[in-house]
Amino acid sequence: MNLCEKERLGLRDMNASCAAEDYYLGIDVGSVSTNVVVIGGDGRIYYKEYLRTQGRPIPAVQTGLAKVHQALPDTEIKGVGATGSGRHLAAAIAGADIIKNEITAHAAAAVNFCPDVQTVIEIGGQDSKIIILRNGVVTDFAMNTVCAAGTGSFLDQQAARLGIPIAEFGEIALQARNPVRIAGRCTVFAESDMIHKQQMGHSVPDILAGLCAAMVRNYLNNVGKGKEIRPTVLFQGGVAANRGMRKALEEALGYPVVVPPAFDAMGAVGAALLAKRYIEATGHKTNFRGFGISQAHYTSGSFECSHCANRCEIVNISMDGKLIARWGSRCGRWEQTDIAY
């Protein structure tokens, strides 16, 4: 941890006096989780909320904003950033000032918390990514969005099969004495191999440790293939909570892996930081719709544009019956947004 400042990695006391503080909101909507973060003008985190999206991103964002308002009732938001696979939807709901992809957001958060970071390993519920940085600048990246064997859902499925709570997965894996080797290239082979190892009499800790090692091999052989992985390495995403995975990564790489306290919400942190930079650089007033939107009624719909052969699907978002955002056209014909990209 000596390369990363512990004080900067910690969450700020939410009860601390912050009357003169500027606040910036970051929202990261993914397929599995929705994360909402509030940072101060100094870049520190004042509030962090991790929610399950459960296929309902709009209510998840509204719930997150309601929780922020409850925790920080007198907060005046100066800027809002959105990221994640549902970033356009989150931006429309909240009134974001800037939208950024996951790579940009995760990299911004990583560099802010650990300026010496050279590699970011991010493993979430449905996808995983690697970001290579040199001198604080992204030089390469890769994502895995096809196979579930290298994501958190892989561990969820195997934990459920073994009857192990996913929250206890990592701690049990650390108890392994002789981790077994499990084929982890795909979930089907992994499940078959795991059952075989159970039938052979291997212990649950040894099997869980083997699953962690298999997932790391899958990640490095696919997402990390051809990448020059250098320390300092930050491990981000929900899977970073699994200490067994952290150990497996360290053993495979041969050096320490840093897990920041906000590991499960670094995308939202990055979105908030980027919103802060944008507002400070432009002097624009925020588009934030206010915390009252947690009680608003949102509807979404779509139609197919027949203007050309592309036949684009155009998405409409309405709040209390009023159209507030529209996107989906390749040519920009139907775009209706004032958000920066």
C-alpha positions as CSV (number, residue, x, y, z in Angstrom):
1,M,0.0,0.0,0.0
2,N,3.0,2.3,0.2
3,L,2.5,3.4,-3.4
4,C,-1.1,4.4,-2.8
5,E,-2.0,7.0,-0.2
6,K,-4.2,5.3,2.4
7,E,-5.8,8.5,3.5
8,R,-6.9,9.3,-0.1
9,L,-8.3,5.8,-0.5
10,G,-10.5,6.0,2.6
11,L,-14.1,7.2,2.7
12,R,-14.7,10.6,4.2
13,D,-16.7,10.8,7.5
14,M,-20.3,11.4,6.3
15,N,-21.0,13.2,9.6
16,A,-18.1,15.6,9.2
17,S,-18.8,19.3,8.8
18,C,-18.8,20.2,5.1
19,A,-20.7,23.4,4.8
20,A,-18.4,25.1,2.3
21,E,-17.9,21.9,0.2
22,D,-18.8,21.5,-3.4
23,Y,-20.3,18.1,-4.3
24,Y,-20.2,16.0,-7.4
25,L,-22.4,13.0,-8.2
26,G,-21.3,9.9,-10.1
27,I,-23.7,7.2,-11.3
28,D,-22.6,3.9,-12.7
29,V,-25.5,1.7,-14.1
30,G,-24.4,-1.9,-15.0
31,S,-26.3,-5.1,-15.7
32,V,-25.8,-6.4,-12.2
33,S,-25.2,-3.3,-10.0
34,T,-26.0,0.4,-9.9
35,N,-23.5,2.5,-7.9
36,V,-24.0,6.1,-6.8
37,V,-21.2,8.1,-5.3
38,V,-20.8,11.6,-4.0
39,I,-17.4,13.2,-3.9
40,G,-16.2,16.6,-2.5
41,G,-14.3,19.3,-4.1
42,D,-11.1,17.7,-2.9
43,G,-11.9,14.4,-4.7
44,R,-12.7,12.4,-1.5
45,I,-15.7,10.2,-1.2
46,Y,-18.5,11.4,1.1
47,Y,-21.1,8.8,0.2
48,K,-21.2,5.5,-1.7
49,E,-24.2,3.3,-2.4
50,Y,-24.1,-0.1,-4.1
51,L,-27.4,-1.4,-5.3
52,R,-28.5,-4.5,-7.3
53,T,-29.9,-3.3,-10.7
54,Q,-32.2,-6.5,-10.9
55,G,-33.2,-5.6,-14.5
56,R,-34.8,-2.3,-13.4
57,P,-32.2,0.4,-13.8
58,I,-34.6,3.4,-13.5
59,P,-35.9,2.4,-10.0
60,A,-32.3,1.5,-9.0
61,V,-31.1,5.0,-9.9
62,Q,-34.0,6.6,-8.1
63,T,-33.4,4.5,-5.0
64,G,-29.7,5.5,-5.0
65,L,-30.5,9.2,-5.3
66,A,-33.1,8.9,-2.5
67,K,-30.4,7.3,-0.2
68,V,-27.9,10.1,-1.1
69,H,-30.4,12.7,-0.2
70,Q,-31.3,11.0,3.1
71,A,-27.6,10.7,4.1
72,L,-26.6,14.2,2.9
73,P,-29.9,16.2,3.0
74,D,-28.2,19.7,2.7
75,T,-26.0,18.7,-0.2
76,E,-25.9,21.0,-3.3
77,I,-24.8,19.0,-6.3
78,K,-22.5,21.0,-8.6
79,G,-22.1,18.4,-11.3
80,V,-23.2,14.9,-12.4
81,G,-21.4,12.2,-14.4
82,A,-22.8,8.9,-15.7
83,T,-21.1,5.8,-16.9
84,G,-21.8,2.1,-17.3
85,S,-23.8,0.1,-19.8
86,G,-26.9,2.1,-18.8
87,R,-25.1,5.5,-18.8
88,H,-27.5,7.1,-21.3
89,L,-30.5,6.1,-19.3
90,A,-28.9,7.3,-16.0
91,A,-27.9,10.6,-17.6
92,A,-31.5,11.2,-18.8
93,I,-33.0,10.4,-15.4
94,A,-30.6,12.4,-13.3
95,G,-29.8,15.2,-15.7
96,A,-26.1,14.4,-16.1
97,D,-23.6,16.9,-17.3
98,I,-21.2,14.4,-18.8
99,I,-21.3,10.8,-20.1
100,K,-18.2,8.6,-20.2
101,N,-17.6,5.0,-21.0
102,E,-16.4,2.5,-18.4
103,I,-12.8,2.5,-19.4
104,T,-12.5,6.3,-19.1
105,A,-14.3,6.3,-15.7
106,H,-12.4,3.4,-14.1
107,A,-9.1,4.8,-15.3
108,A,-9.9,8.3,-13.9
109,A,-10.8,6.8,-10.5
110,A,-7.7,4.6,-10.4
111,V,-5.3,7.4,-11.2
112,N,-7.0,9.7,-8.7
113,F,-6.6,7.2,-5.9
114,C,-3.2,5.8,-6.9
115,P,-1.2,8.0,-9.2
116,D,1.4,5.3,-9.7
117,V,-1.1,2.7,-11.1
118,Q,0.0,1.0,-14.3
119,T,-2.6,-1.7,-14.6
120,V,-6.3,-1.9,-13.6
121,I,-8.0,-5.2,-13.4
122,E,-11.8,-4.8,-13.2
123,I,-14.1,-7.8,-12.9
124,G,-17.8,-7.3,-12.5
125,G,-20.8,-9.4,-12.5
126,Q,-21.3,-9.7,-16.3
127,D,-18.0,-8.5,-17.9
128,S,-14.4,-7.9,-17.1
129,K,-11.8,-5.5,-18.4
130,I,-8.1,-4.6,-18.2
131,I,-6.8,-1.1,-18.5
132,I,-3.1,-0.4,-19.1
133,L,-1.9,3.0,-18.0
134,R,1.5,4.7,-18.3
135,N,2.2,8.0,-16.6
136,G,-1.5,8.4,-15.8
137,V,-2.7,7.9,-19.4
138,V,-4.6,5.0,-20.8
139,T,-2.4,3.3,-23.5
140,D,-4.3,0.1,-24.0
141,F,-7.4,-1.8,-22.8
142,A,-9.5,-4.9,-23.5
143,M,-12.9,-6.1,-22.4
144,N,-14.6,-9.5,-22.2
145,T,-18.3,-9.4,-22.8
146,V,-18.8,-12.8,-24.4
147,C,-18.0,-15.6,-22.0
148,A,-19.2,-15.6,-18.4
149,A,-16.3,-17.8,-17.2
150,G,-14.2,-14.7,-16.5
151,T,-16.8,-12.7,-14.6
152,G,-18.5,-12.6,-11.2
153,S,-21.5,-14.6,-12.4
154,F,-19.1,-17.6,-12.9
155,L,-18.3,-17.5,-9.1
156,D,-22.0,-16.9,-8.2
157,Q,-23.1,-20.0,-10.1
158,Q,-20.4,-22.2,-8.6
159,A,-21.1,-20.9,-5.1
160,A,-24.8,-21.6,-5.5
161,R,-24.0,-25.1,-6.8
162,L,-21.9,-25.8,-3.7
163,G,-24.4,-24.2,-1.3
164,I,-21.9,-21.5,-0.3
165,P,-23.0,-17.9,0.3
166,I,-21.0,-15.8,-2.2
167,A,-20.0,-13.4,0.6
168,E,-18.1,-16.3,2.3
169,F,-16.6,-17.6,-0.9
170,G,-13.2,-15.8,-0.6
171,E,-12.7,-16.6,3.1
172,I,-13.4,-20.3,2.6
173,A,-11.0,-20.4,-0.4
174,L,-8.2,-19.0,1.8
175,Q,-8.5,-22.1,4.0
176,A,-7.4,-24.4,1.1
177,R,-4.4,-26.6,1.8
178,N,-4.2,-28.3,-1.6
179,P,-6.1,-26.3,-4.2
180,V,-7.3,-28.5,-7.1
181,R,-6.9,-27.6,-10.7
182,I,-10.2,-26.9,-12.4
183,A,-10.8,-26.3,-16.1
184,G,-12.1,-22.8,-16.2
185,R,-12.2,-21.9,-19.9
186,C,-16.0,-22.1,-19.9
187,T,-18.7,-22.4,-17.3
188,V,-19.9,-25.8,-18.7
189,F,-16.5,-27.4,-18.4
190,A,-15.9,-25.8,-15.0
191,E,-19.1,-27.1,-13.5
192,S,-18.4,-30.6,-14.9
193,D,-14.8,-30.6,-13.6
194,M,-15.9,-29.2,-10.2
195,I,-18.5,-32.0,-9.8
196,H,-15.8,-34.5,-10.7
197,K,-13.5,-33.1,-8.0
198,Q,-16.3,-33.3,-5.4
199,Q,-16.9,-36.9,-6.3
200,M,-13.2,-37.6,-5.9
201,G,-13.5,-36.3,-2.3
202,H,-11.7,-33.0,-2.5
203,S,-12.6,-30.5,0.3
204,V,-14.8,-27.4,-0.4
205,P,-11.9,-24.9,0.4
206,D,-9.6,-26.7,-2.1
207,I,-12.3,-26.6,-4.8
208,L,-13.1,-22.9,-4.2
209,A,-9.4,-22.0,-4.3
210,G,-9.2,-24.0,-7.6
211,L,-12.1,-22.1,-9.0
212,C,-10.4,-18.8,-8.1
213,A,-7.2,-19.9,-9.8
214,A,-9.2,-21.1,-12.9
215,M,-11.0,-17.7,-13.2
216,V,-7.6,-15.9,-13.0
217,R,-6.2,-18.1,-15.7
218,N,-9.2,-17.5,-17.9
219,Y,-8.9,-13.7,-17.3
220,L,-5.2,-13.5,-18.0
221,N,-5.4,-15.8,-21.1
222,N,-8.3,-13.9,-22.6
223,V,-8.8,-10.3,-21.4
224,G,-5.1,-9.9,-20.4
225,K,-3.6,-11.7,-23.4
226,G,-0.8,-9.7,-25.0
227,K,-1.0,-7.0,-22.4
228,E,2.1,-5.8,-20.5
229,I,0.9,-6.0,-16.9
230,R,3.1,-4.0,-14.6
231,P,2.7,-3.0,-10.9
232,T,1.1,-1.1,-9.3
233,V,-2.0,-3.2,-10.1
234,L,-5.4,-2.1,-8.8
235,F,-8.1,-4.7,-8.5
236,Q,-11.6,-3.2,-9.0
237,G,-15.2,-4.4,-9.5
238,G,-17.5,-6.4,-7.3
239,V,-15.3,-9.5,-7.5
240,A,-12.5,-7.7,-5.7
241,A,-14.4,-8.3,-2.5
242,N,-13.3,-12.0,-2.9
243,R,-10.0,-12.4,-1.0
244,G,-9.5,-15.7,-2.7
245,M,-9.5,-14.0,-6.1
246,R,-7.0,-11.4,-4.8
247,K,-4.7,-14.2,-3.6
248,A,-5.0,-16.1,-6.9
249,L,-4.2,-12.9,-8.8
250,E,-1.1,-12.2,-6.7
251,E,0.1,-15.8,-7.1
252,A,-0.3,-15.6,-10.9
253,L,1.3,-12.2,-11.3
254,G,4.0,-12.6,-8.7
255,Y,3.5,-9.3,-7.0
256,P,1.0,-7.5,-4.7
257,V,-2.4,-6.4,-5.9
258,V,-4.1,-3.4,-4.4
259,V,-7.8,-3.4,-3.7
260,P,-9.1,0.2,-2.9
261,P,-11.9,0.6,-0.3
262,A,-14.2,1.9,-3.1
263,F,-13.4,-1.1,-5.3
264,D,-17.1,-1.9,-6.0
265,A,-17.9,1.6,-7.1
266,M,-14.8,2.9,-8.9
267,G,-16.8,3.5,-12.1
268,A,-19.1,5.9,-10.3
269,V,-16.2,7.6,-8.6
270,G,-14.6,8.2,-11.9
271,A,-17.8,9.6,-13.4
272,A,-18.0,12.0,-10.4
273,L,-14.4,13.1,-10.9
274,L,-14.8,13.6,-14.6
275,A,-18.0,15.7,-13.9
276,K,-16.0,17.8,-11.5
277,R,-13.3,18.5,-14.0
278,Y,-15.8,19.3,-16.7
279,I,-17.8,21.8,-14.5
280,E,-14.6,23.4,-13.2
281,A,-13.1,23.7,-16.8
282,T,-16.3,25.1,-18.4
283,G,-18.0,26.9,-15.6
284,H,-21.3,25.5,-16.7
285,K,-24.2,25.2,-14.4
286,T,-25.2,21.6,-13.7
287,N,-28.1,20.0,-15.4
288,F,-28.9,17.9,-12.3
289,R,-32.7,17.6,-12.0
290,G,-32.6,17.5,-8.2
291,F,-33.3,14.8,-5.6
292,G,-37.0,15.1,-6.2
293,I,-36.6,12.9,-9.3
294,S,-36.5,9.9,-6.9
295,Q,-40.3,10.4,-6.7
296,A,-40.9,11.1,-10.4
297,H,-42.6,8.7,-12.8
298,Y,-40.5,7.6,-15.7
299,T,-41.5,5.7,-18.8
300,S,-39.4,4.5,-21.7
301,G,-40.4,3.5,-25.2
302,S,-38.9,3.1,-28.7
303,F,-39.7,3.2,-32.4
304,E,-37.9,2.3,-35.6
305,C,-36.7,5.1,-37.8
306,S,-37.5,4.6,-41.4
307,H,-35.5,7.6,-42.7
308,C,-32.8,5.3,-44.2
309,A,-31.8,1.7,-44.6
310,N,-30.2,1.6,-41.1
311,R,-33.6,1.3,-39.5
312,C,-32.2,2.6,-36.2
313,E,-34.2,1.9,-33.0
314,I,-34.9,5.2,-31.3
315,V,-35.3,5.3,-27.5
316,N,-37.6,7.8,-25.8
317,I,-37.4,8.6,-22.1
318,S,-40.3,10.6,-20.5
319,M,-40.6,12.0,-17.0
320,D,-44.1,12.6,-15.7
321,G,-45.4,12.4,-19.2
322,K,-42.8,14.8,-20.7
323,L,-40.2,13.7,-23.2
324,I,-36.8,14.4,-21.6
325,A,-34.3,12.4,-23.7
326,R,-34.1,10.6,-27.0
327,W,-31.2,8.6,-28.6
328,G,-30.3,5.7,-30.8
329,S,-29.9,7.2,-34.3
330,R,-26.5,6.7,-36.1
331,C,-26.9,10.0,-37.9
332,G,-28.0,12.1,-34.9
333,R,-31.3,12.9,-36.5
334,W,-33.3,12.1,-33.4
335,E,-30.7,12.9,-30.7
336,Q,-32.1,15.2,-28.0
337,T,-29.6,15.9,-25.3
338,D,-27.3,18.6,-23.9
339,I,-25.0,16.2,-22.3
340,A,-21.2,16.4,-22.9
341,Y,-19.3,13.3,-24.0
